[in-house]
Amino acid sequence: MKSSGRLVVISGFSGAGKGTVSKTLVKRYGYSLSVSMTTRKPREGEVDGKDYFFKQKEDFLRLIDYNGFIEYARYVDHFYGTPRKYVEDQLEAGRTVILEIEVQGAIKIKKQYPDAILIFITAPSAEVLKKRLTGRGTESKELVEKRMRRAAEEAETISTYEYLVCNEEGRLEECVEQVHCIIEAESCRMTCRQDLVKELKNSLKASE
């Protein structure tokens, strides 16, 4: 019996580790990860088409005109968007798709896909968050401060998410397992199992 896939939105403060959590889930459990498109420059080690699709601003805006995104948002001077075709193809194939996106985009996704699972990843404190951002060594002091101010704004929207998971220092595995358990539990909700319920009722009646 084929069922439609589940959409999982993972957001979090910059530096909270949402990218690492998402990639670990994909590698370990075979979820599909939607690769976002962005106008920012690649960081050291990032690969185009794997970590992000890196595009010029003009190309990004052109795709907006063609309705090529499920959602898009501007974050700290750059655009980020979720390409539509990949996500819809994966859901149609019955796969669980993880979207690693910012708060603005997550809210838009929930309006389009009411059954989407919204999970927010956080660091245990503002001090730890700032330490992680500084420790990257790839961003200026000014940009780190801008990201911290943005985190304070994002904190006002946390309550719109269904789940909050803390990525404690040195406990990434625990964080990953918590997120996986949330996804597994959500897939067993009665509202998501109506096809199975119908099949069971019909088969039991037929066996009388």
C-alpha positions as CSV (number, residue, x, y, z in Angstrom):
1,M,0.0,0.0,0.0
2,K,1.6,3.2,-1.1
3,S,1.3,6.3,1.1
4,S,2.3,9.9,0.5
5,G,5.5,11.1,2.1
6,R,6.0,13.3,5.1
7,L,7.5,16.8,5.1
8,V,9.8,17.6,8.0
9,V,10.9,21.2,8.5
10,I,14.1,21.7,10.6
11,S,14.9,25.2,11.6
12,G,17.2,26.7,14.2
13,F,19.5,29.5,15.2
14,S,22.6,30.0,13.1
15,G,25.3,27.9,14.9
16,A,22.8,25.6,16.6
17,G,23.9,22.7,14.4
18,K,20.7,22.1,12.4
19,G,22.7,21.4,9.2
20,T,24.8,18.7,10.9
21,V,21.6,17.2,12.5
22,S,19.8,17.1,9.1
23,K,22.7,15.5,7.2
24,T,23.2,12.9,9.9
25,L,19.5,11.9,9.7
26,V,19.7,11.5,6.0
27,K,22.9,9.4,6.2
28,R,21.6,7.2,9.0
29,Y,17.9,6.8,8.2
30,G,17.7,7.4,4.5
31,Y,15.5,10.4,4.6
32,S,15.6,12.7,1.6
33,L,17.1,16.1,2.1
34,S,15.9,19.0,0.0
35,V,18.9,21.1,-1.1
36,S,18.1,24.8,-0.7
37,M,19.2,27.5,-3.1
38,T,21.0,30.6,-1.8
39,T,22.6,33.8,-3.1
40,R,25.3,33.7,-0.4
41,K,28.9,32.6,-1.2
42,P,30.0,29.1,-0.3
43,R,31.8,28.5,2.9
44,E,35.0,26.5,2.9
45,G,34.3,22.9,2.1
46,E,30.7,23.5,0.8
47,V,29.9,21.9,-2.5
48,D,27.4,23.4,-5.1
49,G,24.5,21.0,-5.5
50,K,25.2,19.1,-2.3
51,D,25.2,21.7,0.5
52,Y,23.3,24.4,-1.4
53,F,22.7,25.5,-5.0
54,F,24.7,28.7,-5.1
55,K,23.2,31.2,-7.4
56,Q,23.5,34.8,-8.4
57,K,20.8,37.1,-7.1
58,E,19.5,37.7,-10.6
59,D,19.1,34.0,-11.3
60,F,17.3,33.5,-7.9
61,L,14.8,36.3,-8.6
62,R,14.1,34.9,-12.0
63,L,13.1,31.6,-10.4
64,I,10.8,33.4,-8.1
65,D,9.0,34.9,-11.2
66,Y,8.6,31.3,-12.5
67,N,7.1,30.0,-9.3
68,G,10.1,27.7,-8.9
69,F,10.1,27.8,-5.1
70,I,7.8,26.3,-2.5
71,E,9.1,29.1,-0.2
72,Y,11.9,31.6,-0.2
73,A,13.1,34.2,2.3
74,R,15.8,36.8,2.8
75,Y,18.1,36.2,5.8
76,V,21.1,38.4,6.8
77,D,21.4,40.1,3.3
78,H,21.0,36.9,1.3
79,F,18.1,34.9,-0.3
80,Y,17.3,31.3,0.5
81,G,14.7,29.2,-1.2
82,T,13.3,25.6,-1.5
83,P,13.1,24.3,-5.1
84,R,9.5,23.1,-5.7
85,K,10.0,20.1,-8.1
86,Y,12.3,17.9,-6.0
87,V,10.2,18.2,-2.9
88,E,6.9,17.4,-4.6
89,D,8.4,14.4,-6.5
90,Q,9.8,12.9,-3.3
91,L,6.5,13.3,-1.5
92,E,4.7,11.7,-4.3
93,A,7.1,8.7,-4.2
94,G,6.2,8.3,-0.5
95,R,9.5,9.5,1.0
96,T,10.1,11.6,4.1
97,V,11.7,14.9,3.0
98,I,13.7,17.1,5.4
99,L,13.7,20.8,4.7
100,E,16.4,22.7,6.5
101,I,15.1,26.3,6.3
102,E,14.8,29.5,8.2
103,V,11.8,30.6,10.3
104,Q,10.2,32.7,7.7
105,G,10.2,29.9,5.2
106,A,8.9,27.3,7.8
107,I,5.8,29.4,8.5
108,K,5.1,29.6,4.7
109,I,5.6,25.8,4.4
110,K,3.1,25.1,7.2
111,K,0.4,27.1,5.4
112,Q,0.9,25.1,2.2
113,Y,1.4,21.7,3.9
114,P,-0.6,21.7,7.2
115,D,0.7,18.2,8.0
116,A,4.3,19.2,7.9
117,I,6.3,18.5,11.1
118,L,8.0,21.7,12.4
119,I,11.1,21.1,14.6
120,F,13.3,23.8,16.0
121,I,17.0,23.1,16.9
122,T,18.6,25.3,19.6
123,A,21.8,25.5,21.5
124,P,21.5,25.4,25.3
125,S,22.3,29.1,25.7
126,A,23.1,32.4,24.0
127,E,26.7,32.1,25.2
128,V,27.1,28.7,23.6
129,L,25.5,29.9,20.4
130,K,27.9,32.9,20.1
131,K,30.9,30.6,20.9
132,R,29.9,28.3,18.1
133,L,29.5,31.1,15.6
134,T,32.9,32.6,16.6
135,G,34.5,29.2,16.5
136,R,33.7,28.8,12.8
137,G,36.4,31.2,12.0
138,T,34.7,32.1,8.7
139,E,32.7,35.2,9.8
140,S,33.6,38.7,10.9
141,K,32.7,40.0,14.4
142,E,30.1,42.2,12.8
143,L,28.4,39.3,11.0
144,V,28.4,37.2,14.2
145,E,26.7,40.1,16.0
146,K,24.2,40.3,13.2
147,R,23.4,36.6,13.5
148,M,23.0,36.9,17.2
149,R,20.5,39.8,16.7
150,R,18.7,37.7,14.2
151,A,18.5,34.8,16.7
152,A,16.9,37.1,19.2
153,E,14.2,37.9,16.6
154,E,13.7,34.2,15.7
155,A,13.3,33.3,19.4
156,E,10.0,35.2,19.2
157,T,8.6,32.7,16.7
158,I,9.7,29.4,18.5
159,S,6.2,28.8,19.8
160,T,4.9,28.3,16.2
161,Y,6.9,25.1,16.1
162,E,5.6,21.8,17.3
163,Y,8.9,20.5,18.8
164,L,12.0,22.1,20.3
165,V,15.2,20.0,20.5
166,C,18.3,21.1,22.3
167,N,21.7,20.3,20.7
168,E,23.8,20.1,23.8
169,E,27.6,20.3,23.7
170,G,29.1,16.9,22.9
171,R,25.6,15.3,22.6
172,L,24.9,15.5,18.9
173,E,23.9,11.8,18.8
174,E,21.2,12.3,21.4
175,C,19.8,15.3,19.5
176,V,19.7,13.3,16.2
177,E,17.9,10.4,17.9
178,Q,15.3,12.7,19.5
179,V,14.5,14.2,16.1
180,H,14.3,10.8,14.5
181,C,11.9,9.6,17.3
182,I,9.7,12.6,16.7
183,I,9.5,11.8,13.0
184,E,8.7,8.1,13.7
185,A,6.0,9.0,16.2
186,E,4.4,11.5,13.9
187,S,4.2,8.9,11.1
188,C,2.0,6.7,13.5
189,R,-0.6,9.4,14.1
190,M,-4.1,8.2,13.4
191,T,-4.7,11.1,11.0
192,C,-1.7,9.8,8.9
193,R,-2.8,6.2,8.9
194,Q,-6.3,6.5,7.5
195,D,-5.5,4.4,4.4
196,L,-4.4,1.6,6.6
197,V,-7.5,1.9,8.8
198,K,-9.7,1.7,5.7
199,E,-7.8,-1.4,4.4
200,L,-8.1,-3.1,7.8
201,K,-11.8,-2.5,8.1
202,N,-12.4,-3.8,4.6
203,S,-10.3,-6.9,5.0
204,L,-11.9,-7.7,8.4
205,K,-15.4,-7.4,6.9
206,A,-14.4,-9.6,4.0
207,S,-13.1,-12.3,6.4
208,E,-16.4,-12.6,8.3
